[in-house]
């Protein structure tokens, strides 16, 4: 399972931080594992294909 943040639907630009951040809703334990790199592949990764939704409509 890929974990390339740049292709993930949850990876978005935050104007206040002036940086890209993961917008997935993580609890404290999940966030700690994510930041430490404790997961081999990100379990929250979802491809950010904007056209996928449009194809199903």
VEXDREN-2710 file (C-alpha; in Angstrom, 1 decimal):
% VEXDREN-2710
k/r/px/py/pz
1/UNK/0.0/0.0/0.0
2/UNK/1.5/3.3/-1.0
3/UNK/2.2/6.0/1.5
4/UNK/3.2/8.9/-0.7
5/UNK/1.6/11.9/1.1
6/UNK/1.8/14.1/-2.0
7/UNK/-0.7/11.8/-3.8
8/UNK/-3.0/11.4/-0.8
9/UNK/-6.5/13.0/-0.6
10/UNK/-5.8/14.0/3.1
11/UNK/-2.6/15.9/2.2
12/UNK/-3.6/19.6/2.0
13/UNK/-2.1/23.1/2.3
14/UNK/-2.8/24.9/5.5
15/UNK/-2.7/28.7/5.1
16/UNK/-2.2/29.4/8.8
17/UNK/0.8/27.1/9.0
18/UNK/2.0/28.0/5.5
19/UNK/2.8/24.3/5.0
20/UNK/1.2/21.1/3.7
21/UNK/-0.3/18.9/6.5
22/UNK/-2.2/15.6/6.8
23/UNK/-5.9/16.4/7.3
24/UNK/-6.8/12.8/8.3
25/UNK/-8.6/12.7/11.7
26/UNK/-6.1/10.9/13.9
27/UNK/-6.3/10.3/17.6
28/UNK/-3.2/11.0/19.8
29/UNK/-1.9/7.4/19.6
30/UNK/-2.4/7.3/15.8
31/UNK/-0.7/10.7/15.4
32/UNK/2.3/9.6/17.5
33/UNK/2.8/6.4/15.4
34/UNK/2.4/8.4/12.2
35/UNK/5.0/11.0/13.2
36/UNK/7.4/8.4/14.5
37/UNK/7.0/6.4/11.2
38/UNK/5.8/3.4/13.2
39/UNK/3.5/2.3/10.4
40/UNK/5.1/0.7/7.4
41/UNK/2.4/2.0/5.0
42/UNK/0.0/4.7/6.1
43/UNK/-3.4/3.1/7.0
44/UNK/-5.1/6.4/6.1
45/UNK/-3.7/6.7/2.6
46/UNK/-6.4/7.3/0.0
47/UNK/-5.4/8.2/-3.6
48/UNK/-6.3/11.8/-4.4
49/UNK/-7.8/11.2/-7.8
50/UNK/-10.3/14.1/-8.2
51/UNK/-11.8/12.4/-11.3
52/UNK/-12.6/9.1/-9.4
53/UNK/-15.7/10.7/-7.9
54/UNK/-16.8/12.3/-11.1
55/UNK/-16.6/8.9/-13.0
56/UNK/-19.1/7.4/-10.6
57/UNK/-21.7/10.2/-11.0
END
